[in-house]
Amino acid sequence: MARGYRAIVCGYGACLDLEASDRRLLSQVMEALPRGWSASPDTGRGEWCFAVRREPDGYTTTDGAGTERTWPDVGGVQSALREELRRWVGFHTPDLFFVHAGTVAYRGAVIVLPGRSFAGKSTLVRALVDAGAEFYSDEYAVIDRAGRVIQYREPMILRGPEGRQETELVAEGPDNPLPVRLVAVTAYRQGARWAPRQASLADGIVAMIEHVSRPRARPAETIATLRLALENATVVVGERGDADETAVALLETADSLFRTA
C-alpha cells in the first residue's frame, strides 16, 4: 500500500501509526478519533499501524493484523478506525490493564461487571446510570498499576436492529482513578431473578482474568494487579433478569458496602 502521509495518535499510553495515501484523507480519518485519543508530536513509530488508501471506487484499509478491507465511503473507514482502537488498545498499553467489563462509579468507588459481548453488560450499565450511578464504560474496566479504575472515555455502544450504535452516554467526569468496591459477575437469562451469592477474592480474580486483554503476555503482573484491585472489593455471582431491578439491587448492595468502607 502506498503510504504518503502519516500521524501518530495516542491514548491510554498506547500509540497507533495512522497512515493515508493523501493529506486530505488523513485529515478526514483523524476527525473520527474517539474521546481519549489525540495526535502526538512524536515523529517515531506507533506500536501498531492502521493504513488507508483512496481507490477509484472507494477506500482500502489495512489494520494492525495486516487484514485488508474495502469501504464505499469515508464513514466506513472512520468506523473501522474506531473499532481498531477499541479492539486492540489493551494489547498495546504498557501501564494499564484492560478488562472487558461494564463499569460505573458510585459514592467514590467503582462497580465492575466483567463479561463477554452479548452478556447484557451495556443494558445493565445503562440501568445503573439511570438508577443514579455515573457512567465509566460499557466496554472496559481500565485498571492502573495501583489497582484503581480510570474512565474509558468512548460513548456507550448499544446493539440494536441496525447493529452497533453509539448513544449520548459518555464518561464526562474527572479522570481521577477510583478503587473497586463491588464486582458483579452476571449474565442475562430470561426469567431469572437476581439472587447472588458472595464469592471469594480468588473467584473474582478468575472472573476478571478471563476478560483481560493479553493476560498471557504479562501473567504475573496481571494477577498481581487484579489482586490489588479487588483486595477491598466484594464479589457477587449470579444470573440476572430485568436490568432495572438488578441495578436497584446492586446499588442497594453498594450503599451497604460503601457506608462501611
C-alpha positions in Angstrom: 0.0 0.0 0.0 1.3 3.4 -0.9 1.7 5.4 2.3 2.3 9.1 1.7 1.1 10.8 4.9 1.2 9.7 8.5 0.5 10.7 12.0 0.9 9.2 15.5 -2.2 9.1 17.6 -2.0 8.1 21.3 -4.5 7.2 24.0 -4.2 5.4 27.4 -0.4 5.1 26.9 -0.7 3.3 23.5 0.2 4.8 20.2 -1.1 4.0 16.7 0.8 4.8 13.5 -2.0 6.2 11.2 -1.2 6.3 7.5 -3.1 7.5 4.5 -2.4 7.9 0.7 -3.1 11.6 0.7 -3.2 14.5 3.2 -6.9 15.2 3.0 -7.8 11.6 3.6 -5.5 11.6 6.7 -7.3 14.6 8.0 -10.7 13.1 7.4 -9.8 9.9 9.2 -8.3 11.7 12.2 -11.6 13.6 12.6 -13.0 10.2 13.8 -10.6 9.8 16.7 -12.7 8.8 19.7 -12.5 10.6 23.0 -9.3 9.8 24.9 -7.2 9.7 21.7 -5.3 12.6 20.2 -2.5 13.4 17.7 1.0 13.2 19.2 4.1 15.3 18.3 6.1 12.1 18.3 7.7 11.5 14.9 8.7 7.9 15.7 6.6 4.9 15.0 3.5 3.7 16.8 3.2 0.2 18.3 0.8 -0.8 15.6 -0.5 0.6 12.3 -3.7 1.4 10.6 -3.4 2.5 6.9 -6.0 3.7 4.4 -5.7 4.1 0.6 -8.1 6.0 -1.6 -9.3 3.9 -4.6 -11.3 4.9 -7.7 -14.4 3.3 -6.3 -13.9 3.7 -2.5 -11.2 3.0 0.1 -9.0 0.2 1.3 -7.8 -0.2 4.9 -5.1 -2.4 6.3 -5.3 -3.0 10.1 -2.7 -3.9 12.6 -3.0 -7.6 11.7 -2.4 -6.9 8.0 -6.1 -7.6 7.1 -7.3 -5.5 4.1 -11.0 -4.4 3.8 -12.8 -2.2 1.4 -15.2 0.6 2.1 -17.5 2.6 -0.2 -17.1 5.9 1.8 -15.0 7.7 4.4 -17.6 6.9 7.1 -16.8 3.2 6.8 -13.1 3.9 7.2 -13.8 6.1 10.3 -15.8 3.3 11.9 -13.1 0.8 11.1 -10.5 3.0 12.8 -12.7 3.4 15.9 -13.2 -0.4 16.0 -9.4 -0.9 15.6 -8.6 1.3 18.6 -11.4 -0.2 20.7 -10.4 -3.7 19.9 -6.6 -3.5 20.3 -5.8 -0.7 22.7 -5.4 -3.1 25.6 -2.8 -5.1 23.7 -0.6 -2.0 23.3 -0.9 -0.2 26.6 2.2 -0.9 28.8 1.0 0.5 32.1 -2.8 -0.2 32.1 -4.8 -3.4 32.2 -7.9 -3.6 30.0 -10.7 -5.9 31.3 -13.8 -6.4 29.1 -16.4 -5.2 31.6 -19.0 -2.6 32.3 -18.0 0.0 34.9 -19.9 2.7 36.8 -18.8 5.0 39.6 -20.9 5.3 42.7 -20.2 7.0 46.0 -16.5 7.4 45.2 -15.8 3.9 44.2 -16.4 1.6 41.1 -18.7 -1.3 40.4 -17.3 -3.7 37.8 -19.4 -6.1 35.7 -16.9 -8.4 33.9 -18.3 -10.3 30.9 -18.2 -11.1 27.2 -20.1 -9.4 24.5 -23.8 -10.2 24.4 -23.9 -10.9 28.1 -26.0 -7.8 28.7 -23.3 -5.5 30.1 -24.4 -2.4 28.3 -28.1 -2.8 29.3 -27.2 -3.2 32.9 -24.7 -0.3 32.8 -27.4 1.9 31.3 -29.8 0.8 34.1 -27.3 1.5 36.8 -26.7 5.0 35.4 -30.5 5.6 35.3 -30.6 4.5 38.9 -28.0 7.0 40.0 -24.5 5.8 39.1 -22.0 7.6 37.0 -21.1 6.1 33.6 -17.5 4.9 33.3 -17.7 2.4 30.4 -19.7 -0.4 28.9 -16.6 -1.8 27.2 -13.6 -1.8 29.6 -12.5 -1.6 33.1 -9.2 0.2 32.7 -7.0 -0.6 35.7 -3.8 1.1 36.6 -0.8 -0.4 38.4 -2.2 0.8 41.7 -5.3 -1.3 41.1 -7.6 1.7 40.5 -10.0 2.1 37.6 -9.8 5.1 35.2 -12.5 6.1 32.8 -12.6 4.7 29.3 -14.0 7.7 27.5 -15.7 6.3 24.5 -19.5 6.6 24.3 -21.7 3.7 25.3 -22.3 1.2 22.4 -25.7 -0.5 22.2 -26.7 -3.2 19.8 -30.0 -2.9 18.0 -31.7 -3.9 14.8 -29.2 -1.7 12.8 -26.2 -3.1 14.5 -23.8 -1.3 17.0 -24.8 2.3 17.6 -23.3 4.9 19.9 -25.5 6.6 22.5 -25.3 10.0 24.0 -23.9 8.5 27.2 -20.2 9.3 27.6 -17.8 9.5 30.6 -17.8 13.2 31.5 -16.3 13.3 35.0 -12.7 13.9 36.1 -10.1 11.4 35.3 -9.5 10.6 39.0 -8.8 6.9 39.4 -11.2 5.2 41.8 -11.0 1.9 43.8 -13.1 -1.1 43.0 -15.6 -1.9 45.8 -18.0 -4.3 44.1 -17.6 -6.9 41.3 -20.8 -8.4 40.0 -20.3 -11.5 37.8 -23.6 -11.9 36.0 -25.2 -12.6 32.7 -28.8 -12.1 31.5 -31.2 -15.0 31.4 -34.8 -14.5 30.6 -37.0 -15.0 33.6 -34.0 -15.1 36.1 -34.2 -13.4 39.4 -31.2 -11.6 40.9 -30.3 -13.7 43.9 -26.5 -13.6 44.0 -24.1 -15.5 46.2 -21.0 -13.9 47.6 -17.8 -15.3 46.1 -14.1 -15.2 47.2 -11.3 -12.9 46.1 -9.9 -15.8 44.1 -13.2 -16.2 42.3 -13.2 -12.5 41.4 -9.7 -12.6 40.1 -10.5 -15.6 37.9 -13.6 -13.9 36.6 -11.7 -10.8 35.7 -8.6 -12.5 34.2 -10.9 -14.4 31.7 -11.6 -11.0 30.2 -8.2 -9.2 30.3 -6.6 -8.2 27.1 -3.3 -10.2 26.6 -3.1 -11.8 30.0 -0.6 -14.4 28.9 1.9 -11.7 27.9 2.2 -10.5 31.5 0.7 -13.2 33.7 2.5 -12.3 37.0 1.7 -8.6 36.6 -1.9 -9.3 35.6 -2.6 -11.4 38.6 -0.8 -9.1 41.0 -2.7 -6.0 39.7 -6.1 -7.7 39.8 -5.4 -8.9 43.3 -4.6 -5.4 44.3 -7.7 -4.0 42.5 -10.0 -6.5 44.3 -8.4 -6.7 47.7 -11.1 -4.4 49.3 -13.9 -5.4 46.9 -16.9 -7.7 47.5 -17.5 -10.2 44.7 -21.0 -11.4 44.0 -22.1 -14.0 41.4 -25.5 -14.9 39.9 -27.7 -14.8 36.8 -30.0 -11.8 36.4 -33.2 -11.0 34.7 -34.6 -7.5 34.4 -31.8 -4.9 34.2 -33.7 -2.2 36.1 -34.5 -4.5 39.1 -30.9 -5.8 39.2 -29.5 -2.2 39.0 -31.5 -1.1 42.0 -30.4 -4.2 44.0 -26.8 -3.7 43.1 -26.9 0.0 44.2 -28.6 -1.1 47.5 -25.7 -3.6 48.0 -23.2 -0.8 47.2 -24.9 1.6 49.7 -24.4 -1.0 52.4 -20.8 -1.8 51.4 -19.7 1.8 50.8 -21.1 3.1 54.1 -18.8 0.6 56.0 -15.7 1.3 53.8 
